[in-house]
Amino acid sequence: MAASLKGKTAKNAQAYLLLKADAGQIPLRHNCVSFVIATPPYLGAKRFRRGDYCTGDLELYRAQISRFLTEAVRIVEPYRHIVLISRRPPVWKSRGARTIIFHLLQKRIVRGCWTHKYIRSIEFQTHYMDVKAFPSWWALPIKLYRTLLDRYSQPGETVAHVFSGSGNSCIAALEMGRKPVLIDLHYHRRIRRRLNKRIQFQR
């Protein structure tokens, strides 16, 4: 059953919606979000919980991404955008910023069916963030998510982040007046603890 976009996440708060869900079966209604951000693990990435999108098999990875994109197209509004991080890992250097690439997609009708259309790739030079609640890996910075949200959404709109990781996109969305929906299968408890603590601290 599709989830409502109303749901308490902290005591007496409705700041965001966090769903434990597989990216290939997103429990949201059709056309209910204005923008989708997707940051699945890179091809061949290693995680504490190995499985799902953590695979070095290119064909399996492509099939998994295809399942996700079908769902992303279903939940995003017509002609709105999806940004999907590249399957290639960032360029590692001893110091300085990393190169992060997103693919910009748009929901369009092709041969009578709604699908995603590749628009272009977007490249960022950025530093990762060290997040205490997620000690084993670095997170994309809040500033990067602010840039994406500013380009492809408007204040008051509902935005979804699939594979939501550290929750930095939620922090950016709340600061910019968006309504964030976070979808993650493995890290939802850590995300909730971190975000609720931050929201309560800011009150």
Helices and strands as residue ranges (DSSP letters): E 17-20, E 33-38, H 58-75, E 76-85, E 98-110, E 113-126, E 129-130, E 138-139, H 142-152, E 158-162, H 168-175, E 179-184, H 188-202
